[in-house]
Amino acid sequence: MASGAKHRATPFAHLERLTDDRGLFEHALLDAPRAEHGYCVDDVARALLVTSWEPNPGPRVEEMTQTYLGFVEAAIARNGEAHNRMDLAGEWTDTPATGDWWGRALWALGVVATHAEQPAHRKRALKAFERAAKQESRDLHAMAFAAIGASEVLTIQPLLAPARRLVYRASAMMPDRRGQAWPWPEARLRYSNGAIPEALIAGGSVLGDREVLVRGLTLLGFLLANETLDGRLSVTGNEGRSPGEEGPLYDQQPVEVAAIAGACARAFDVTGEARWLDGLRLAWEWFLGNNDSETPMIDSVTGAGFDGLMVDGRNENRGAESTLSALRTFQHARRLIGAEMPR
């Protein structure tokens, strides 16, 4: 392909490099997997989302989906709690619990149960979802992740009680503070913030609850206002953002940008309002270099995402979370704004 040409296929080369026949390596040193650090459900669940959403995935991506699905299934204990970390020998190294990884597992399983092309994958994912949905978490972010997955399941099984309960419980953890100077449900912005309004938008839509839907859209507008500077995304740094804290913050994490992209895509799908495409466009442009350090955050040939945006450039390591954040943002942007991957 000539220099400067573009293509629309998702580049999976780096994700393939991070994947073996057991799961997905969490970390990388530059572009080399750090196998000694093992695997985690947090990232495998993100990977399952990306490969499950890819149109016309091909045999290798289907094989990766099978690997990721098996990993997530195995992580969920009989009582619905979930392991997160596995070592290189294939042994779980933690006690099952309901942290972020549990919520991300439910999110991914909900998507596979609803959207997977293979009926066997849908059936397996729904069974694992119902097992994990016996539990709930005290953490807002974990519940937001779970509620997004539950909202997906409710599109095919609208009366499924565990899914409805997760959506209602998550919404109850996000009180209506519209009209207040700081309407956000937490004292400060933390990480993956876009998942909070996305959970309300998805839940309000599937349950036909306009009040919850509007609350989510309002929070998304607030988030974009706080994370946009001079016509570009300037997202919360890795230490969070307090009320009134202005200016570029570092290190900026690709997962924060991906969460904004996902929430904007969800908002557009639900409302059809073009303003949400503007937020999605800014998220994709952030990866292309329209950011506070004017630095590209994706290798468009391999699909690798860089681990953090710093004041003087980027972290050159290309781990799973950052790679999957870049790929998922591209998938949203390709579907809704016709984005292409530059070469």
C-alpha positions as CSV (number, residue, x, y, z in Angstrom):
1,M,0.0,0.0,0.0
2,A,1.4,3.4,-0.9
3,S,2.7,5.8,1.8
4,G,-0.2,8.0,3.1
5,A,-2.9,5.5,2.0
6,K,-5.5,4.5,4.5
7,H,-7.4,1.3,5.4
8,R,-10.4,0.4,7.5
9,A,-9.4,-3.0,8.9
10,T,-8.6,-3.2,12.5
11,P,-4.8,-4.0,12.9
12,F,-4.5,-6.9,15.3
13,A,-0.8,-7.7,14.9
14,H,0.2,-6.4,18.3
15,L,-2.7,-7.9,20.1
16,E,-1.9,-11.2,18.5
17,R,1.7,-10.8,19.8
18,L,0.4,-10.3,23.3
19,T,-1.9,-13.4,23.1
20,D,-0.9,-17.0,23.6
21,D,-3.0,-20.1,23.8
22,R,-4.0,-19.4,27.4
23,G,-4.8,-15.7,27.5
24,L,-3.4,-12.2,27.0
25,F,-0.2,-10.9,28.6
26,E,-0.9,-7.7,30.6
27,H,2.4,-5.8,30.1
28,A,4.9,-5.1,27.5
29,L,8.5,-3.7,27.4
30,L,8.3,-1.5,24.4
31,D,6.5,-3.9,22.0
32,A,7.7,-7.2,23.6
33,P,5.3,-9.1,25.9
34,R,6.4,-9.3,29.5
35,A,5.2,-12.9,30.0
36,E,6.6,-13.0,33.5
37,H,3.9,-10.6,34.7
38,G,1.1,-13.0,33.6
39,Y,-2.5,-12.4,32.7
40,C,-5.4,-10.5,34.1
41,V,-9.2,-10.7,33.6
42,D,-9.3,-6.9,33.3
43,D,-7.5,-7.0,30.0
44,V,-8.8,-10.3,28.7
45,A,-12.3,-9.0,29.1
46,R,-11.4,-5.8,27.2
47,A,-9.9,-8.0,24.5
48,L,-13.1,-10.1,24.3
49,L,-15.1,-6.9,23.7
50,V,-12.8,-5.9,20.9
51,T,-12.6,-9.2,19.0
52,S,-16.4,-9.9,19.5
53,W,-17.3,-6.5,18.0
54,E,-15.0,-6.9,15.0
55,P,-17.0,-7.4,11.7
56,N,-15.8,-10.2,9.5
57,P,-13.1,-11.2,12.0
58,G,-11.4,-14.0,10.2
59,P,-10.1,-17.3,11.6
60,R,-7.3,-15.9,13.8
61,V,-9.5,-13.3,15.5
62,E,-12.2,-16.0,16.0
63,E,-9.5,-18.2,17.7
64,M,-8.5,-15.3,19.9
65,T,-12.2,-14.8,20.9
66,Q,-12.4,-18.4,21.9
67,T,-9.3,-18.1,24.0
68,Y,-10.5,-15.0,25.8
69,L,-14.0,-16.3,26.4
70,G,-12.6,-19.5,28.0
71,F,-10.3,-17.4,30.2
72,V,-13.2,-15.2,31.5
73,E,-15.4,-18.3,32.0
74,A,-12.7,-20.0,34.1
75,A,-12.2,-16.9,36.2
76,I,-15.7,-16.9,37.6
77,A,-16.2,-18.9,40.8
78,R,-19.3,-20.8,41.6
79,N,-20.6,-18.0,43.9
80,G,-20.2,-15.4,41.1
81,E,-17.1,-13.7,42.3
82,A,-14.1,-13.6,39.9
83,H,-10.4,-14.1,40.0
84,N,-8.3,-11.5,38.2
85,R,-4.7,-12.6,38.1
86,M,-3.1,-15.7,36.6
87,D,0.6,-16.6,36.5
88,L,2.5,-18.0,33.6
89,A,1.9,-21.5,34.8
90,G,-1.8,-21.1,34.6
91,E,-2.5,-20.8,38.3
92,W,-4.8,-18.1,39.8
93,T,-2.8,-16.0,42.2
94,D,-5.6,-14.2,43.9
95,T,-8.9,-14.8,45.8
96,P,-12.1,-14.3,43.9
97,A,-13.8,-10.9,44.5
98,T,-16.0,-8.3,42.9
99,G,-13.5,-5.6,41.8
100,D,-13.3,-3.9,38.5
101,W,-12.3,-7.2,36.8
102,W,-15.6,-8.8,37.9
103,G,-17.5,-5.8,36.4
104,R,-15.5,-5.9,33.2
105,A,-16.1,-9.7,32.9
106,L,-19.9,-9.1,33.1
107,W,-19.6,-6.3,30.5
108,A,-17.7,-8.6,28.0
109,L,-20.0,-11.6,28.7
110,G,-23.1,-9.4,28.1
111,V,-21.7,-8.3,24.7
112,V,-20.8,-11.8,23.6
113,A,-24.2,-13.2,24.8
114,T,-25.9,-10.6,22.7
115,H,-23.7,-10.0,19.7
116,A,-21.5,-13.1,19.1
117,E,-21.9,-14.6,15.6
118,Q,-21.6,-18.2,17.0
119,P,-24.6,-19.4,18.9
120,A,-22.3,-21.6,21.1
121,H,-20.4,-18.5,22.2
122,R,-23.7,-16.7,23.0
123,K,-24.9,-19.6,25.0
124,R,-21.7,-20.0,27.0
125,A,-21.4,-16.2,27.7
126,L,-25.0,-16.0,28.9
127,K,-24.4,-18.9,31.3
128,A,-21.3,-17.3,32.7
129,F,-23.0,-13.9,32.9
130,E,-25.8,-15.4,35.0
131,R,-23.3,-17.0,37.4
132,A,-21.4,-13.7,37.9
133,A,-24.6,-11.6,38.1
134,K,-25.4,-13.3,41.4
135,Q,-23.0,-10.9,43.0
136,E,-22.7,-7.1,43.1
137,S,-19.9,-4.7,44.1
138,R,-19.5,-1.9,46.5
139,D,-17.4,0.0,44.0
140,L,-19.1,2.4,41.6
141,H,-16.8,1.7,38.7
142,A,-17.2,-2.1,39.0
143,M,-21.0,-1.7,39.1
144,A,-20.9,0.6,36.1
145,F,-19.0,-1.9,34.0
146,A,-21.4,-4.7,35.1
147,A,-24.5,-2.6,34.4
148,I,-23.3,-1.9,30.8
149,G,-23.0,-5.7,30.3
150,A,-26.4,-6.2,31.9
151,S,-28.0,-3.7,29.7
152,E,-26.8,-5.6,26.7
153,V,-28.3,-8.8,28.0
154,L,-31.6,-7.1,28.7
155,T,-31.9,-6.3,24.9
156,I,-32.4,-10.0,24.4
157,Q,-33.9,-11.1,27.7
158,P,-35.7,-8.0,29.1
159,L,-37.1,-9.8,32.1
160,L,-33.8,-11.5,33.3
161,A,-33.9,-10.6,37.0
162,P,-30.2,-10.6,37.8
163,A,-29.5,-8.2,34.9
164,R,-32.3,-5.9,35.9
165,R,-31.0,-5.8,39.5
166,L,-27.5,-4.9,38.4
167,V,-28.8,-2.0,36.3
168,Y,-31.0,-0.7,39.1
169,R,-28.3,-1.0,41.8
170,A,-25.7,0.7,39.6
171,S,-28.1,3.6,39.0
172,A,-28.9,3.9,42.7
173,M,-25.1,4.5,43.3
174,M,-25.2,7.5,41.0
175,P,-27.6,10.0,42.6
176,D,-29.2,12.8,40.7
177,R,-27.1,15.9,41.3
178,R,-28.1,17.9,38.3
179,G,-27.9,21.7,39.0
180,Q,-25.0,21.3,41.5
181,A,-21.6,22.8,40.8
182,W,-20.1,19.3,40.9
183,P,-22.8,16.8,39.7
184,W,-20.4,13.9,39.4
185,P,-21.3,11.0,41.7
186,E,-17.8,10.9,43.1
187,A,-15.8,13.5,44.9
188,R,-13.3,13.6,42.0
189,L,-12.8,12.2,38.6
190,R,-10.8,8.9,38.8
191,Y,-10.4,6.6,35.8
192,S,-12.5,5.1,33.0
193,N,-14.9,7.9,33.9
194,G,-16.9,7.6,30.7
195,A,-18.3,4.2,31.9
196,I,-20.4,6.0,34.5
197,P,-22.5,8.0,32.2
198,E,-22.5,5.1,29.7
199,A,-24.0,2.8,32.3
200,L,-26.9,5.3,32.9
201,I,-27.5,5.9,29.2
202,A,-27.5,2.2,28.4
203,G,-29.6,1.3,31.5
204,G,-32.1,4.1,31.0
205,S,-32.5,3.2,27.4
206,V,-33.1,-0.5,27.8
207,L,-35.5,0.0,30.8
208,G,-37.3,2.9,29.2
209,D,-36.5,5.1,32.1
210,R,-36.1,8.6,30.7
211,E,-35.0,10.2,34.0
212,V,-32.0,7.8,34.2
213,L,-31.2,8.3,30.5
214,V,-31.2,12.1,30.9
215,R,-29.0,11.9,34.0
216,G,-26.5,9.9,32.0
217,L,-26.4,12.3,29.1
218,T,-26.0,15.2,31.5
219,L,-23.1,13.6,33.2
220,L,-21.5,12.8,29.8
221,G,-21.8,16.5,28.9
222,F,-20.2,17.5,32.2
223,L,-17.3,15.0,31.6
224,L,-16.6,16.3,28.1
225,A,-16.7,19.9,29.3
226,N,-14.1,19.0,32.0
227,E,-11.9,16.9,29.7
228,T,-11.8,19.2,26.7
229,L,-9.3,22.1,26.2
230,D,-8.8,24.3,23.2
231,G,-10.6,22.0,20.9
232,R,-8.9,18.7,21.9
233,L,-9.4,16.1,24.6
234,S,-7.3,16.9,27.7
235,V,-8.3,14.0,29.9
236,T,-7.8,13.3,33.6
237,G,-4.3,12.2,34.5
238,N,-3.4,9.0,36.3
239,E,-3.9,10.7,39.7
240,G,-7.4,11.9,39.0
241,R,-8.9,15.4,38.8
242,S,-10.5,17.4,41.7
243,P,-13.2,20.0,41.3
244,G,-11.7,23.2,39.9
245,E,-8.5,21.6,38.9
246,E,-7.6,22.9,35.4
247,G,-5.0,22.6,32.8
248,P,-3.4,19.6,31.2
249,L,-2.8,16.7,33.7
250,Y,-0.4,13.8,33.2
251,D,0.1,10.9,32.8
252,Q,-3.0,10.6,30.6
253,Q,-4.2,7.1,30.2
254,P,-5.6,5.7,26.9
255,V,-8.3,3.8,28.8
256,E,-9.8,7.2,29.9
257,V,-10.1,8.2,26.2
258,A,-11.6,4.9,25.2
259,A,-14.2,5.3,28.0
260,I,-15.2,8.7,26.6
261,A,-15.4,7.2,23.1
262,G,-17.6,4.4,24.3
263,A,-20.0,6.7,26.1
264,C,-20.3,9.1,23.2
265,A,-21.0,6.2,20.8
266,R,-23.7,4.9,23.2
267,A,-25.2,8.4,23.5
268,F,-25.4,8.8,19.7
269,D,-26.8,5.3,19.2
270,V,-29.6,6.1,21.8
271,T,-30.4,9.7,20.9
272,G,-29.1,10.2,17.3
273,E,-27.8,13.6,18.3
274,A,-24.8,14.6,16.3
275,R,-23.1,16.4,19.2
276,W,-22.0,13.1,20.6
277,L,-20.2,12.3,17.4
278,D,-18.0,15.4,18.1
279,G,-16.9,13.8,21.4
280,L,-16.1,10.5,19.6
281,R,-14.2,12.3,16.9
282,L,-12.0,14.1,19.6
283,A,-11.3,10.7,21.2
284,W,-10.1,9.2,18.0
285,E,-8.1,12.3,17.2
286,W,-6.4,12.1,20.6
287,F,-4.9,8.7,19.5
288,L,-3.8,10.3,16.2
289,G,-1.9,13.1,18.0
290,N,-4.5,15.9,18.6
291,N,-3.6,15.8,22.3
292,D,-1.8,17.9,24.9
293,S,1.6,16.7,23.8
294,E,0.9,16.5,20.1
295,T,2.0,12.9,20.1
296,P,0.4,9.9,18.3
297,M,-0.7,7.2,20.8
298,I,-1.3,4.4,18.4
299,D,0.9,2.5,16.0
300,S,-1.4,2.3,13.0
301,V,0.4,-0.6,11.4
302,T,0.4,-3.0,14.3
303,G,-2.5,-1.6,16.3
304,A,-0.3,-1.1,19.4
305,G,-1.4,1.5,21.9
306,F,1.2,3.4,24.0
307,D,0.9,3.2,27.7
308,G,0.5,6.9,28.7
309,L,0.7,10.5,27.4
310,M,3.3,12.5,29.3
311,V,4.2,16.2,29.2
312,D,7.1,15.5,26.9
313,G,5.7,12.7,24.8
314,R,4.6,9.2,25.5
315,N,5.4,6.1,27.4
316,E,6.9,3.8,24.7
317,N,5.6,0.6,26.3
318,R,2.7,-1.0,24.5
319,G,0.7,-3.0,27.0
320,A,-2.7,-4.7,26.6
321,E,-4.9,-2.1,28.2
322,S,-3.5,0.7,26.1
323,T,-3.6,-1.3,22.9
324,L,-7.2,-2.4,23.5
325,S,-8.2,1.2,24.3
326,A,-6.9,2.3,21.0
327,L,-8.5,-0.5,19.0
328,R,-11.9,-0.1,20.7
329,T,-11.9,3.6,20.0
330,F,-11.0,3.0,16.4
331,Q,-13.9,0.5,16.1
332,H,-16.4,3.1,17.4
333,A,-15.0,5.8,15.2
334,R,-15.0,3.6,12.1
335,R,-18.6,2.6,12.6
336,L,-20.0,6.0,13.4
337,I,-17.8,8.6,11.7
338,G,-16.1,6.6,9.0
339,A,-12.7,6.8,10.5
340,E,-9.8,5.1,8.8
341,M,-6.4,3.9,10.1
342,P,-3.6,6.0,8.6
343,R,-0.5,4.4,7.2
